[in-house]
Amino acid sequence: MAKAVEVVRENAIVRLRLEDEAKAATAAQLQRAAQVEQVSTSFENACRQMLDTLAAASTELDATAQAGDGGRCRADVFDDGQCGLRHAGEFHQCRCCG
């Protein structure tokens, strides 16, 4: 009879230890899930902010292009009315103007 009581007591101890380990594992999983959610949200917010900045810059660039001199780009405009770049004595006309 004493042996049976000892076996029941040992099984109870093992069961309690296993329950504690399961609770610890569940808590660790919940903490990991919260960390992943936080990183994911942070990444999504950073991407959204970059895309908003890119959209604003694109809108500004488009407005600048539309408001330019007669539709010309912002490159150098020379006395002969052409826009482009002069480098080493050569004239390079802008692609947008011709």
NORFENZI-V706494 format. One record per residue. SS is DSSP state (a for helix, b for strand, c for the rest). Layout:
{{SS} {SS}}
This chain:
{{c} {a} {a} {a} {a} {a} {a} {a} {a} {a} {a} {a} {a} {a} {a} {a} {a} {a} {a} {a} {a} {a} {a} {a} {a} {a} {a} {a} {a} {a} {a} {a} {a} {a} {a} {a} {a} {a} {a} {a} {a} {a} {a} {a} {a} {a} {a} {a} {a} {a} {a} {a} {a} {a} {a} {a} {a} {a} {a} {a} {a} {a} {a} {a} {a} {a} {c} {c} {a} {a} {a} {c} {c} {c} {c} {b} {b} {c} {c} {c} {c} {c} {b} {b} {b} {b} {b} {c} {c} {b} {b} {b} {b} {c} {c} {c} {c} {c}}
